[in-house]
Amino acid sequence: MGRKALTGGVTASGRRRIRFDFMFEGRRYRPSLLRAPTETNLRRAREQRAGIKERVAAGTLSFADEFPDFRDLNGVPGAGSPSTCGQVFDAFLAHCESRMAKNDMAPITHASYRRVLNTFWRPRIGAARFLSVRYSMLVKIADAAPWSRKTYNNAISVLRRAFKFGYRDHPERHDAAVGLKSARIRKKDRPVIDPFSIQDAEKIIAAIRQDWGEAQGNYGEFRFFTGLRPSEQVALVVADFDASRGMLAVNKARVAGIDKNSTKTGDDRRIDLCPRALQVLQRQVALRESLERAGKIDHDQLFFKATGEPIRNLQHAHARWRRTLARMADVRYRKPYCTRHSSVSWNLMIGRSALWVAKQHGHSIATMLRVYAAWTEGAIETDLAAIERAMTSAPHTLTPVAARVTCAPANPRAVSGPSRSRSPRGRERDRRPDRDLALDLSLADMCSQLSTRTGRSLMAEREGFIF
């Protein structure tokens, strides 16, 4: 029988101290406390040591609290104290900052992680010992927050990432946050696609130009006829515009004032500008050159404020949009992002290929068919003609034609003319799942041409690609 078994891991150290013997973080320690080694004190020390071993096993031992005058306290892992959640958050954010410096993480992602951890989780569990946090504690805190489903999911996702990072030092322990489940986002919870009619769009463009001048007017008009994401448009530079080819390179974004060298989806694209969008950019470049000659511009941004200053965040344009639409009693208010929905819907309504539209706007073909299909059917002929005229040039006077496009059941086929009545068999076919209607190719048309070209090349040509 060993000595430790006989002494219980506790021995007298001289006449005034009691020494403890235990393992902590894979290393043996023998600290002592100023306490006379009487039988009573030794018995109490053995009970204390048993509690220390339990806390070591649970990962909750604070070495500095148990033995504050230990001479080698700085050599104890974590300075003798277990990590708190706040310390784990700091280490996680420092790691994210390192990834950001290597272009492995977007600055806005790092900023959102910091905001969620610092504003919500740190005040509630920052001082708690990391390994002592339980699932029940986290779920109780999360459930008490007055969040929407999306906000709840964002907060839970960031916490799970931070805890996963912290538990990599403790692979033998169970991660308390791994059991937190995201709220289910149903189809009806997603924002409704709500495009503007071309008539309302022309009214808004004229009103913004009247209220805020040419710079803001060009910005608002361009977003309607390109469908760029706001974060993409505000990040455009002069070199992105190829005037000779009428094309625009979209390969970066600016979110919350932070520039990133990729778009939302991470895919760069070059878009063809319709004549209307090309006219807007030609006016914008001319305006830029005049302000540059006046010494008001010293940057390469394509869009800017009326003073010539660059637009650093989206709130500048958003505030002007909100104030202009607030005074327009004949136009229902919608968020600026609906200009993108409008551009996508208009292109589909006038018969553009869904694959081409998806490529132009940086969407997947599945998104085209699932989200925007309802707007490709039910348009009356005057609406389609008005859209085509608007994409060609700015109107001298606004011609009031039929109002809003009527929503119809989802049908991913683009309309090239007035809607026609359908037989019951046709209506039944329209109720098939979107995946069966992914491409509107006539089978007879394909069969008649198979002798001269492959089905693959025909499909590519019909959908706007050239091999």
N, C-alpha and C positions, 0 to 999 in steps of 0.2 A: 504493500500500500504506500503510495507516494506521500510526500510531505504536505502537498496541497490538499490532499484528501483528509489528512489529519487536522490541518489548520483551517480548512474551509476557504483557502485563498486569502486569509487575513492573518497577519503576524504583527507582533510588537516590534517597533523600530526605536530602540532606546527606551528611555523612561517617559517620554512625552508624546510619542507619535505612534500611529497605527498604519501599517503598510497594506495596500490592496494589490492583488495580483490577478490580471485578467487580460483577455485579448480584445483588441479594438482595431478595426480596419486592417485585419491581417497581421497585426504586430502586437507583441507582448508589452504591456505597460505595468509599472509597479509604483504608482504614486502613493503618497502618504498624506494623512490628515493630522493636524495638531489636536491630539486627543490621547489622554492617559490610557495605556493598555490594560485597563482593569477587566475582570471577567465580564462585567455587565457591558462595558464599551466594546469588548471584542465580540460579544454575541450580537450586539446591535450592528457592528460593522459587517458581520457575516450576512445579516439580513439586508444591509445596504448593498453589499456586493451582489447578492442574488437579484436585487432590483436592477443593479447596473447591467448585469448580463441580459436581463429581459429587455432593457431599453436598447442595448447593443443589437440584439436580435431584431428588434422592431425598427431599428434605424432612427431612434428618437433620443439617443443619449447626447447630452450636452456636456462634453468633457470639461469645458471651462467652468460650467456651473458646479459640477461635482468636485473638481480639484482646481480652484482658482489660483492657488499659489504653486502649481506644478512648474518646476524649473524649466522644462523643455516644452512648454505649452505651444510655442510657435511652430514646433516640429510636428505637432499633431495635425492630421488632415483636417482641413477646414478650420484651422486655428482652434480646434477642440469643440466646435459647435457644428451640428448638422445644418445642411443648407436649408434656407428658407425658400418659400416660393418666389419671393422677390429676387433672391440671388439667382435662382434658376431662370427667371424671366430675363434678368440682366445678361446672363451668359447666352441665353437663346438669342436675344436681340443683337448681341455682339457677333454671334456666329452669322446671323442674317446680314449684318452690316459687312462682314467679310465676304460673303457670297455676292452682295451687291457690288462691291469693289471689283469683283472678278467678272462682272456682267452675267452672273448666274442667277440673279434675282432682280426684279424690277424695283426701282426706288419706291413706287407707290405701294407695292406689296409690303416692303419693310415698314413704310410709314403707317399702313393700316394695321399691321401687327402691333406696332408700338402703341398706337392709339387705343386699340382694344384692350391690351394688357394693362396699360397705365391708367386708363380712365375707368375701367370696370373691375378687372380681376385683381389688380394690385391692392386697391383699397380694402378689398374683402378678405383676401387670403395671402397677401404679400408677406405678412409677418409670421404666418403659420409655417411650421417645419414641414418641408416638402414631403418627406416619407410618411408623415403622420396624417396627411390629407386623405380623406376617404371619399369614395364615390357618392355616398349619401350626402356629404357636405356640399359637394360640387353641384349635384342635381338640385338640391334645395335652393342654392343661391341662384342657379340659372332659371328655375321655375318661378322664382319670385320677381324676376325682372319683367317690366312691362314692354316686352319686345314684340315686334312682328315676326312671322316665321323666318323671313330672310335675315333679319338682324340677329335672331336667335342662332341661326345656323352659322352665321359669320363668327359670332362670339365663341361658340362651341368649337368651331373648326380651329381657330387660333389657339385656344387653350389646349386642345388635343395635341397640336403640333409642339407647343412649348413643353408639355408634360412628356411627350414621347422623347424629346431631346434630353430632358432631365433624367429619365429612367434608363437611358443608355449606359449610365454609370452604375445602374443597379439591375442588370438583366435578370437576376434571380427574383426580383420583386414584381408584384402585379401593378401595372399602371392604372391608377384610380380614374383617369379621364378616358380610358379607352372604351368604357361602357356608355359614355354619353352619346346619345343618338340624335341625329339631326331631325328637325321637323320635316314632315312630308310636304313638298310643294306640289299641289295638284294643278291640273290644267287651268281650272277656273281662278286660281290664285295668281296666275301670271298676268302681267300687264296686257291689256287688250290693245290690239293693233288698231289705231284710230287715225287713218290718214286724212289730210285736208283735201277738199275738192280743189281743182285747179283754179276755180273762181275765187275761193277763199284765199288760196295761196297768193294770187295776184294782188288781192286787197291788202294782205299782210305785208308783202314786199313793198308796195307803194307807201303804206303807213310807216313802216320802219325807216324808209328813206326820207320821208317827210319829217319824222320826229328826230332822227339822229344823224342825218347827213349821209354823204356818199360812202364813206368807209364802212359804216355799219350796214348801210343798205346793200352794198356789194356782198358783204359777209352773209347777210340773211338770204339774199337771192341765190347765191352760189350753193348754199346748203340744200335748197329745195331741188335744184336741178343736177346735183351730183349724188346726194344721199350719203355724203361722208359722215362718219361718226364725229360728234363735236370735238372729241379729243384728237382726232386725226386732222380736222380742218385747222384748228388753232395752232398746230405744230408745223404746218406747211412752210417751206422756204422757197425763195425765188427759183433756185436750181431744180426744184421738183416739177416746174412747169416747162413742158416742151412745146413751145408755141408753134414751131414748124409742123409738128405732127398732130397738134391738138390733143395731147395726152398729158396726164398728170401722174407722177409717182407718189404712191402712198406707202410709206415704209416706217413711220414713226408716230408717236402720240405724245400728248402732254396731259397729264392727269394730276389734279390738285396742285398745279404749278410745277410739277416735276416732269422733266423730259425723259422719255424712254425711247430706245432705238428700235422699237418694234410696235406693231399695231396690237389691238386687243387680242386678235387670234394668233398673232405671231407670224402671219403670212404677209409678205410684201406683195403689192399688186400695182399694175399700171392701168389706169382707167381711160377710156375714150370719152372726151368731153363732147356733149351735144352742142350745137351751135349757140344755144342760149348761155350755157355755162362758159363757153369760150369767149363770148362777148363780155360777160361779167369779168373774167380774168384780164381781158385786154383793157377794160376800163380801170381795173384795180392796179395793174402795172403802170398805166399812165398816171394815176393818182400818186402812186408810190414814187415815181420819178420826179413829179413836181414837188413833193414834200422833201425828197432827198436833195433837190437843188436848193430848197429853202433851209437846209441844214437841220430838219426836224427828224430825220431817220438816220440811224447809224447801226442798223441791224439788217439781217437778211430775211426777216419774216415776210410772208406773202400777205397776210392779213394783219391789221393793226388798228389801234384806236384812232379817233379823229385827230388827235394831237400828234400822231406818228409813233407813239409808244407801242411796244409789242404787247400783245394780249397774253398775260401770264397765266390766267386761269379762266375757267368757263363762266364764272359768276358775272363777269363784265357784260358779255352778250346776253346771258340769261336774264339779268335785271332789266335790260332794255326791252327784251322780248316780252317780259311779263307786264311792264308798264304800258307798252303799246297795245297789246291785246286786251288789257283791262279797259281801255277806252273804246274798244271796237264792239259795240253792242250787237252787231250782225254776224260776228264770228265767235263761235264757241271756243273757250280757252282750252288749249292742249299744250303739253310740254314741248320744248324745242326739238326733242328727239323725234317727234312725230313728223318732222320734215324729212327724216330718213325713211320712215314708213311710207310717206307720200311718194318719194322718188321711186322706191321699189314698186309700189302698187301701180303708179302711172305707167312704168315701163312694161309691166305685165299686162296691163289693160289694153295697151295699144299693140300687143302681139309680139313683144320681144321674147326671145327664147328664155326660159327659166334658167337654163345653165349660164347663158350670157349675163343675165341680171345678177345671178349669184356671184359670178366672177367679178363683175363691176363693183358690187357692194361688199364683197368680203364675207358673204354668207355661204353656208353649205346648201346644196340643192335640196336637201331634206327640209331645211328651214324655209326655203322658198315655197315648197309645196304645202307644208304643214301650217305655216303662219300666215302667208299672204294669199293663199289660194282663193279665199272667199272674195277677194277684190278683183279677180280676173273674169268674173261673170256678172252679168246684170247691168253693165254699163250701156247707156244709150249712145247712139251714134254722135250726137252733138258733143257729149263729154269727150269721146275719143278724139274727135276733130279738134276740140279746144286744147287738149293735152298736146297733140302733135304740133299745133300752131305755137303753143307756148314754148315748147322745146326748141323751136326754130328761131324765134326772136321775141323780144319783149313787146307787149301790146302797146299801141299808142293810146287806145281807150279800152276800157274793160267792157266786154260784151256780156251782159247777164244771160247765161244759158241755164240749162237745168241744174238744179242744186246738186246736192250730195249724191254720190254713187250708192245705189241700193245694195246692201249686203245680200249675198246669195249663198247657198250651201257650198262648202269647199269643193272646188274643182280646179286642179292645177293646170288645166289647159288654157293657154293665152287666147284672148278674144281678138279677132281681127275685123270684126264687123258687128252689126246689131245683133242682139240676142234673138234666138229663134225658139219657137215652141218645140217641145220634145215629146216623143212618144213615151208611154209608160216604160217600154224596154230601155229607152235612153236614160230616163230618170233613174231606173234601177241600176244601170251601169255606173252612173255618177256616184252612187253610194258605196262603191268599192273602196277599199283602203287606198291611201295615197301611194303606197309602195307599188300598186298595180298600175298607177297612172304616172309613173315617174317621167316618162318621155312620151310626148304626143307625136308618135310616128305612125303614119298610115301604113298598114301592112301591105296593102295592094301596091302602094307607091314603092315600098322597099322591094317587093318581089319583082316588079317590072324593071328594076335597075340592077338587080343582083348579077346579071350577066356581064356588066361592064365594071362594076366596082363592088367591093366587099361591103357587107352590112355594117362593119365597124367604121369604114371611112364615110359611108353615107350618113350614119348616125352622127359622126363628128362634124360633118359639114352642116347638117341640119341644126346642130346645137352651137354653131359658131366657132368651131375649132378647125384649123387647117394643118394637115400633116405634110 
